[in-house]
Amino acid sequence: MAIDCYSSFDINQVQRFFYLFSVAYCLLPIAYCLLPIAIAYCLLPVACCLLPV
């Protein structure tokens, strides 16, 4: 009895993985670009509080 590779190989799971991978790969430069802005936006009130007025 030969093992059927395609019955145990779920193609929908592979397509879902590649879809999530492509979306993450597309959003990664955007997150990498926005991360310093978000950190600066979080640190801005702290810097304003520490500066002598």
mmCIF file of the N, C-alpha and C atoms, coordinates in Angstrom:
data_MODEL
# 
_entry.id   MODEL 
# 
loop_
_atom_site.group_PDB 
_atom_site.id 
_atom_site.type_symbol 
_atom_site.label_atom_id 
_atom_site.label_alt_id 
_atom_site.label_comp_id 
_atom_site.label_asym_id 
_atom_site.label_entity_id 
_atom_site.label_seq_id 
_atom_site.pdbx_PDB_ins_code 
_atom_site.Cartn_x 
_atom_site.Cartn_y 
_atom_site.Cartn_z 
_atom_site.occupancy 
_atom_site.B_iso_or_equiv 
_atom_site.pdbx_formal_charge 
_atom_site.auth_seq_id 
_atom_site.auth_comp_id 
_atom_site.auth_asym_id 
_atom_site.auth_atom_id 
_atom_site.pdbx_PDB_model_num 
ATOM 1   N N  . MET A 1 1  ? 0.841  -1.196 0.000  1.00 0.00 ? 1  MET A N  1 
ATOM 2   C CA . MET A 1 1  ? 0.000  0.000  0.000  1.00 0.00 ? 1  MET A CA 1 
ATOM 3   C C  . MET A 1 1  ? 0.880  1.250  0.000  1.00 0.00 ? 1  MET A C  1 
ATOM 4   N N  . ALA A 1 2  ? 0.748  2.042  -1.043 1.00 0.00 ? 2  ALA A N  1 
ATOM 5   C CA . ALA A 1 2  ? 1.563  3.246  -1.162 1.00 0.00 ? 2  ALA A CA 1 
ATOM 6   C C  . ALA A 1 2  ? 0.949  4.388  -0.354 1.00 0.00 ? 2  ALA A C  1 
ATOM 7   N N  . ILE A 1 3  ? 1.832  5.206  0.181  1.00 0.00 ? 3  ILE A N  1 
ATOM 8   C CA . ILE A 1 3  ? 1.372  6.352  0.964  1.00 0.00 ? 3  ILE A CA 1 
ATOM 9   C C  . ILE A 1 3  ? 1.050  7.503  0.019  1.00 0.00 ? 3  ILE A C  1 
ATOM 10  N N  . ASP A 1 4  ? -0.174 8.006  0.120  1.00 0.00 ? 4  ASP A N  1 
ATOM 11  C CA . ASP A 1 4  ? -0.582 9.127  -0.720 1.00 0.00 ? 4  ASP A CA 1 
ATOM 12  C C  . ASP A 1 4  ? -0.107 10.421 -0.067 1.00 0.00 ? 4  ASP A C  1 
ATOM 13  N N  . CYS A 1 5  ? 0.809  11.097 -0.730 1.00 0.00 ? 5  CYS A N  1 
ATOM 14  C CA . CYS A 1 5  ? 1.401  12.295 -0.143 1.00 0.00 ? 5  CYS A CA 1 
ATOM 15  C C  . CYS A 1 5  ? 0.414  13.456 -0.121 1.00 0.00 ? 5  CYS A C  1 
ATOM 16  N N  . TYR A 1 6  ? -0.449 13.507 -1.117 1.00 0.00 ? 6  TYR A N  1 
ATOM 17  C CA . TYR A 1 6  ? -1.321 14.669 -1.236 1.00 0.00 ? 6  TYR A CA 1 
ATOM 18  C C  . TYR A 1 6  ? -2.465 14.648 -0.236 1.00 0.00 ? 6  TYR A C  1 
ATOM 19  N N  . SER A 1 7  ? -2.840 13.464 0.248  1.00 0.00 ? 7  SER A N  1 
ATOM 20  C CA . SER A 1 7  ? -3.937 13.407 1.205  1.00 0.00 ? 7  SER A CA 1 
ATOM 21  C C  . SER A 1 7  ? -3.493 13.915 2.577  1.00 0.00 ? 7  SER A C  1 
ATOM 22  N N  . SER A 1 8  ? -2.235 13.643 2.940  1.00 0.00 ? 8  SER A N  1 
ATOM 23  C CA . SER A 1 8  ? -1.743 14.111 4.228  1.00 0.00 ? 8  SER A CA 1 
ATOM 24  C C  . SER A 1 8  ? -1.173 15.524 4.136  1.00 0.00 ? 8  SER A C  1 
ATOM 25  N N  . PHE A 1 9  ? -0.973 15.999 2.931  1.00 0.00 ? 9  PHE A N  1 
ATOM 26  C CA . PHE A 1 9  ? -0.382 17.317 2.713  1.00 0.00 ? 9  PHE A CA 1 
ATOM 27  C C  . PHE A 1 9  ? -1.501 18.328 2.512  1.00 0.00 ? 9  PHE A C  1 
ATOM 28  N N  . ASP A 1 10 ? -1.754 19.141 3.537  1.00 0.00 ? 10 ASP A N  1 
ATOM 29  C CA . ASP A 1 10 ? -2.855 20.100 3.488  1.00 0.00 ? 10 ASP A CA 1 
ATOM 30  C C  . ASP A 1 10 ? -2.403 21.336 2.727  1.00 0.00 ? 10 ASP A C  1 
ATOM 31  N N  . ILE A 1 11 ? -2.984 21.569 1.551  1.00 0.00 ? 11 ILE A N  1 
ATOM 32  C CA . ILE A 1 11 ? -2.572 22.691 0.708  1.00 0.00 ? 11 ILE A CA 1 
ATOM 33  C C  . ILE A 1 11 ? -3.107 24.007 1.251  1.00 0.00 ? 11 ILE A C  1 
ATOM 34  N N  . ASN A 1 12 ? -4.255 23.969 1.932  1.00 0.00 ? 12 ASN A N  1 
ATOM 35  C CA . ASN A 1 12 ? -4.808 25.204 2.483  1.00 0.00 ? 12 ASN A CA 1 
ATOM 36  C C  . ASN A 1 12 ? -3.934 25.761 3.601  1.00 0.00 ? 12 ASN A C  1 
ATOM 37  N N  . GLN A 1 13 ? -3.355 24.863 4.382  1.00 0.00 ? 13 GLN A N  1 
ATOM 38  C CA . GLN A 1 13 ? -2.480 25.301 5.458  1.00 0.00 ? 13 GLN A CA 1 
ATOM 39  C C  . GLN A 1 13 ? -1.216 25.945 4.892  1.00 0.00 ? 13 GLN A C  1 
ATOM 40  N N  . VAL A 1 14 ? -0.711 25.397 3.798  1.00 0.00 ? 14 VAL A N  1 
ATOM 41  C CA . VAL A 1 14 ? 0.483  25.955 3.171  1.00 0.00 ? 14 VAL A CA 1 
ATOM 42  C C  . VAL A 1 14 ? 0.175  27.314 2.560  1.00 0.00 ? 14 VAL A C  1 
ATOM 43  N N  . GLN A 1 15 ? -0.983 27.431 1.916  1.00 0.00 ? 15 GLN A N  1 
ATOM 44  C CA . GLN A 1 15 ? -1.371 28.718 1.331  1.00 0.00 ? 15 GLN A CA 1 
ATOM 45  C C  . GLN A 1 15 ? -1.572 29.765 2.415  1.00 0.00 ? 15 GLN A C  1 
ATOM 46  N N  . ARG A 1 16 ? -2.145 29.356 3.549  1.00 0.00 ? 16 ARG A N  1 
ATOM 47  C CA . ARG A 1 16 ? -2.346 30.281 4.653  1.00 0.00 ? 16 ARG A CA 1 
ATOM 48  C C  . ARG A 1 16 ? -1.006 30.743 5.213  1.00 0.00 ? 16 ARG A C  1 
ATOM 49  N N  . PHE A 1 17 ? -0.038 29.813 5.290  1.00 0.00 ? 17 PHE A N  1 
ATOM 50  C CA . PHE A 1 17 ? 1.286  30.162 5.799  1.00 0.00 ? 17 PHE A CA 1 
ATOM 51  C C  . PHE A 1 17 ? 1.981  31.149 4.876  1.00 0.00 ? 17 PHE A C  1 
ATOM 52  N N  . PHE A 1 18 ? 1.922  30.901 3.567  1.00 0.00 ? 18 PHE A N  1 
ATOM 53  C CA . PHE A 1 18 ? 2.567  31.806 2.617  1.00 0.00 ? 18 PHE A CA 1 
ATOM 54  C C  . PHE A 1 18 ? 1.880  33.164 2.580  1.00 0.00 ? 18 PHE A C  1 
ATOM 55  N N  . TYR A 1 19 ? 0.567  33.179 2.783  1.00 0.00 ? 19 TYR A N  1 
ATOM 56  C CA . TYR A 1 19 ? -0.160 34.450 2.809  1.00 0.00 ? 19 TYR A CA 1 
ATOM 57  C C  . TYR A 1 19 ? 0.255  35.274 4.023  1.00 0.00 ? 19 TYR A C  1 
ATOM 58  N N  . LEU A 1 20 ? 0.310  34.639 5.195  1.00 0.00 ? 20 LEU A N  1 
ATOM 59  C CA . LEU A 1 20 ? 0.720  35.351 6.403  1.00 0.00 ? 20 LEU A CA 1 
ATOM 60  C C  . LEU A 1 20 ? 2.170  35.788 6.313  1.00 0.00 ? 20 LEU A C  1 
ATOM 61  N N  . PHE A 1 21 ? 3.010  34.953 5.676  1.00 0.00 ? 21 PHE A N  1 
ATOM 62  C CA . PHE A 1 21 ? 4.421  35.299 5.537  1.00 0.00 ? 21 PHE A CA 1 
ATOM 63  C C  . PHE A 1 21 ? 4.592  36.500 4.622  1.00 0.00 ? 21 PHE A C  1 
ATOM 64  N N  . SER A 1 22 ? 3.824  36.550 3.534  1.00 0.00 ? 22 SER A N  1 
ATOM 65  C CA . SER A 1 22 ? 3.938  37.673 2.602  1.00 0.00 ? 22 SER A CA 1 
ATOM 66  C C  . SER A 1 22 ? 3.404  38.957 3.227  1.00 0.00 ? 22 SER A C  1 
ATOM 67  N N  . VAL A 1 23 ? 2.319  38.850 4.017  1.00 0.00 ? 23 VAL A N  1 
ATOM 68  C CA . VAL A 1 23 ? 1.777  40.033 4.688  1.00 0.00 ? 23 VAL A CA 1 
ATOM 69  C C  . VAL A 1 23 ? 2.762  40.552 5.728  1.00 0.00 ? 23 VAL A C  1 
ATOM 70  N N  . ALA A 1 24 ? 3.357  39.638 6.500  1.00 0.00 ? 24 ALA A N  1 
ATOM 71  C CA . ALA A 1 24 ? 4.331  40.048 7.507  1.00 0.00 ? 24 ALA A CA 1 
ATOM 72  C C  . ALA A 1 24 ? 5.573  40.637 6.844  1.00 0.00 ? 24 ALA A C  1 
ATOM 73  N N  . TYR A 1 25 ? 5.981  40.057 5.713  1.00 0.00 ? 25 TYR A N  1 
ATOM 74  C CA . TYR A 1 25 ? 7.161  40.550 5.003  1.00 0.00 ? 25 TYR A CA 1 
ATOM 75  C C  . TYR A 1 25 ? 6.894  41.924 4.408  1.00 0.00 ? 25 TYR A C  1 
ATOM 76  N N  . CYS A 1 26 ? 5.634  42.201 4.081  1.00 0.00 ? 26 CYS A N  1 
ATOM 77  C CA . CYS A 1 26 ? 5.271  43.508 3.539  1.00 0.00 ? 26 CYS A CA 1 
ATOM 78  C C  . CYS A 1 26 ? 5.175  44.541 4.655  1.00 0.00 ? 26 CYS A C  1 
ATOM 79  N N  . LEU A 1 27 ? 4.655  44.142 5.824  1.00 0.00 ? 27 LEU A N  1 
ATOM 80  C CA . LEU A 1 27 ? 4.460  45.085 6.921  1.00 0.00 ? 27 LEU A CA 1 
ATOM 81  C C  . LEU A 1 27 ? 5.727  45.320 7.732  1.00 0.00 ? 27 LEU A C  1 
ATOM 82  N N  . LEU A 1 28 ? 6.736  44.465 7.554  1.00 0.00 ? 28 LEU A N  1 
ATOM 83  C CA . LEU A 1 28 ? 7.948  44.590 8.359  1.00 0.00 ? 28 LEU A CA 1 
ATOM 84  C C  . LEU A 1 28 ? 8.689  45.901 8.127  1.00 0.00 ? 28 LEU A C  1 
ATOM 85  N N  . PRO A 1 29 ? 8.902  46.353 6.874  1.00 0.00 ? 29 PRO A N  1 
ATOM 86  C CA . PRO A 1 29 ? 9.574  47.655 6.696  1.00 0.00 ? 29 PRO A CA 1 
ATOM 87  C C  . PRO A 1 29 ? 8.757  48.813 7.243  1.00 0.00 ? 29 PRO A C  1 
ATOM 88  N N  . ILE A 1 30 ? 7.431  48.720 7.175  1.00 0.00 ? 30 ILE A N  1 
ATOM 89  C CA . ILE A 1 30 ? 6.581  49.790 7.701  1.00 0.00 ? 30 ILE A CA 1 
ATOM 90  C C  . ILE A 1 30 ? 6.719  49.860 9.219  1.00 0.00 ? 30 ILE A C  1 
ATOM 91  N N  . ALA A 1 31 ? 6.703  48.699 9.876  1.00 0.00 ? 31 ALA A N  1 
ATOM 92  C CA . ALA A 1 31 ? 6.872  48.673 11.327 1.00 0.00 ? 31 ALA A CA 1 
ATOM 93  C C  . ALA A 1 31 ? 8.273  49.139 11.709 1.00 0.00 ? 31 ALA A C  1 
ATOM 94  N N  . TYR A 1 32 ? 9.268  48.767 10.901 1.00 0.00 ? 32 TYR A N  1 
ATOM 95  C CA . TYR A 1 32 ? 10.646 49.172 11.170 1.00 0.00 ? 32 TYR A CA 1 
ATOM 96  C C  . TYR A 1 32 ? 10.805 50.671 10.992 1.00 0.00 ? 32 TYR A C  1 
ATOM 97  N N  . CYS A 1 33 ? 10.004 51.260 10.115 1.00 0.00 ? 33 CYS A N  1 
ATOM 98  C CA . CYS A 1 33 ? 10.051 52.701 9.887  1.00 0.00 ? 33 CYS A CA 1 
ATOM 99  C C  . CYS A 1 33 ? 9.301  53.440 10.989 1.00 0.00 ? 33 CYS A C  1 
ATOM 100 N N  . LEU A 1 34 ? 8.173  52.888 11.453 1.00 0.00 ? 34 LEU A N  1 
ATOM 101 C CA . LEU A 1 34 ? 7.345  53.571 12.442 1.00 0.00 ? 34 LEU A CA 1 
ATOM 102 C C  . LEU A 1 34 ? 7.809  53.353 13.872 1.00 0.00 ? 34 LEU A C  1 
ATOM 103 N N  . LEU A 1 35 ? 8.673  52.359 14.091 1.00 0.00 ? 35 LEU A N  1 
ATOM 104 C CA . LEU A 1 35 ? 9.088  52.047 15.455 1.00 0.00 ? 35 LEU A CA 1 
ATOM 105 C C  . LEU A 1 35 ? 9.851  53.188 16.123 1.00 0.00 ? 35 LEU A C  1 
ATOM 106 N N  . PRO A 1 36 ? 10.840 53.826 15.463 1.00 0.00 ? 36 PRO A N  1 
ATOM 107 C CA . PRO A 1 36 ? 11.507 54.963 16.122 1.00 0.00 ? 36 PRO A CA 1 
ATOM 108 C C  . PRO A 1 36 ? 10.563 56.126 16.387 1.00 0.00 ? 36 PRO A C  1 
ATOM 109 N N  . ILE A 1 37 ? 9.585  56.329 15.508 1.00 0.00 ? 37 ILE A N  1 
ATOM 110 C CA . ILE A 1 37 ? 8.612  57.401 15.711 1.00 0.00 ? 37 ILE A CA 1 
ATOM 111 C C  . ILE A 1 37 ? 7.754  57.098 16.939 1.00 0.00 ? 37 ILE A C  1 
ATOM 112 N N  . ALA A 1 38 ? 7.353  55.837 17.088 1.00 0.00 ? 38 ALA A N  1 
ATOM 113 C CA . ALA A 1 38 ? 6.539  55.456 18.246 1.00 0.00 ? 38 ALA A CA 1 
ATOM 114 C C  . ALA A 1 38 ? 7.340  55.575 19.536 1.00 0.00 ? 38 ALA A C  1 
ATOM 115 N N  . ILE A 1 39 ? 8.616  55.177 19.497 1.00 0.00 ? 39 ILE A N  1 
ATOM 116 C CA . ILE A 1 39 ? 9.462  55.286 20.692 1.00 0.00 ? 39 ILE A CA 1 
ATOM 117 C C  . ILE A 1 39 ? 9.675  56.752 21.052 1.00 0.00 ? 39 ILE A C  1 
ATOM 118 N N  . ALA A 1 40 ? 9.929  57.594 20.050 1.00 0.00 ? 40 ALA A N  1 
ATOM 119 C CA . ALA A 1 40 ? 10.116 59.024 20.310 1.00 0.00 ? 40 ALA A CA 1 
ATOM 120 C C  . ALA A 1 40 ? 8.823  59.648 20.833 1.00 0.00 ? 40 ALA A C  1 
ATOM 121 N N  . TYR A 1 41 ? 7.687  59.191 20.321 1.00 0.00 ? 41 TYR A N  1 
ATOM 122 C CA . TYR A 1 41 ? 6.392  59.718 20.769 1.00 0.00 ? 41 TYR A CA 1 
ATOM 123 C C  . TYR A 1 41 ? 6.109  59.315 22.212 1.00 0.00 ? 41 TYR A C  1 
ATOM 124 N N  . CYS A 1 42 ? 6.600  58.115 22.606 1.00 0.00 ? 42 CYS A N  1 
ATOM 125 C CA . CYS A 1 42 ? 6.420  57.683 23.994 1.00 0.00 ? 42 CYS A CA 1 
ATOM 126 C C  . CYS A 1 42 ? 7.379  58.414 24.924 1.00 0.00 ? 42 CYS A C  1 
ATOM 127 N N  . LEU A 1 43 ? 8.591  58.700 24.449 1.00 0.00 ? 43 LEU A N  1 
ATOM 128 C CA . LEU A 1 43 ? 9.598  59.332 25.300 1.00 0.00 ? 43 LEU A CA 1 
ATOM 129 C C  . LEU A 1 43 ? 9.445  60.841 25.368 1.00 0.00 ? 43 LEU A C  1 
ATOM 130 N N  . LEU A 1 44 ? 8.649  61.416 24.478 1.00 0.00 ? 44 LEU A N  1 
ATOM 131 C CA . LEU A 1 44 ? 8.513  62.870 24.446 1.00 0.00 ? 44 LEU A CA 1 
ATOM 132 C C  . LEU A 1 44 ? 7.903  63.444 25.730 1.00 0.00 ? 44 LEU A C  1 
ATOM 133 N N  . PRO A 1 45 ? 6.810  62.884 26.275 1.00 0.00 ? 45 PRO A N  1 
ATOM 134 C CA . PRO A 1 45 ? 6.292  63.426 27.541 1.00 0.00 ? 45 PRO A CA 1 
ATOM 135 C C  . PRO A 1 45 ? 7.275  63.253 28.694 1.00 0.00 ? 45 PRO A C  1 
ATOM 136 N N  . VAL A 1 46 ? 8.030  62.153 28.683 1.00 0.00 ? 46 VAL A N  1 
ATOM 137 C CA . VAL A 1 46 ? 9.022  61.930 29.737 1.00 0.00 ? 46 VAL A CA 1 
ATOM 138 C C  . VAL A 1 46 ? 10.109 62.992 29.652 1.00 0.00 ? 46 VAL A C  1 
ATOM 139 N N  . ALA A 1 47 ? 10.558 63.297 28.434 1.00 0.00 ? 47 ALA A N  1 
ATOM 140 C CA . ALA A 1 47 ? 11.580 64.322 28.253 1.00 0.00 ? 47 ALA A CA 1 
ATOM 141 C C  . ALA A 1 47 ? 11.047 65.696 28.646 1.00 0.00 ? 47 ALA A C  1 
ATOM 142 N N  . CYS A 1 48 ? 9.788  65.957 28.371 1.00 0.00 ? 48 CYS A N  1 
ATOM 143 C CA . CYS A 1 48 ? 9.199  67.248 28.740 1.00 0.00 ? 48 CYS A CA 1 
ATOM 144 C C  . CYS A 1 48 ? 9.068  67.381 30.253 1.00 0.00 ? 48 CYS A C  1 
ATOM 145 N N  . CYS A 1 49 ? 8.801  66.271 30.919 1.00 0.00 ? 49 CYS A N  1 
ATOM 146 C CA . CYS A 1 49 ? 8.687  66.320 32.379 1.00 0.00 ? 49 CYS A CA 1 
ATOM 147 C C  . CYS A 1 49 ? 10.051 66.496 33.031 1.00 0.00 ? 49 CYS A C  1 
ATOM 148 N N  . LEU A 1 50 ? 11.092 65.903 32.438 1.00 0.00 ? 50 LEU A N  1 
ATOM 149 C CA . LEU A 1 50 ? 12.419 65.971 33.041 1.00 0.00 ? 50 LEU A CA 1 
ATOM 150 C C  . LEU A 1 50 ? 13.093 67.308 32.788 1.00 0.00 ? 50 LEU A C  1 
ATOM 151 N N  . LEU A 1 51 ? 12.711 67.982 31.697 1.00 0.00 ? 51 LEU A N  1 
ATOM 152 C CA . LEU A 1 51 ? 13.349 69.263 31.400 1.00 0.00 ? 51 LEU A CA 1 
ATOM 153 C C  . LEU A 1 51 ? 12.866 70.336 32.369 1.00 0.00 ? 51 LEU A C  1 
ATOM 154 N N  . PRO A 1 52 ? 13.789 71.130 32.878 1.00 0.00 ? 52 PRO A N  1 
ATOM 155 C CA . PRO A 1 52 ? 13.365 72.224 33.766 1.00 0.00 ? 52 PRO A CA 1 
ATOM 156 C C  . PRO A 1 52 ? 12.639 73.306 32.980 1.00 0.00 ? 52 PRO A C  1 
ATOM 157 N N  . VAL A 1 53 ? 11.465 73.642 33.427 1.00 0.00 ? 53 VAL A N  1 
ATOM 158 C CA . VAL A 1 53 ? 10.662 74.648 32.724 1.00 0.00 ? 53 VAL A CA 1 
ATOM 159 C C  . VAL A 1 53 ? 11.019 76.031 33.247 1.00 0.00 ? 53 VAL A C  1 
# 
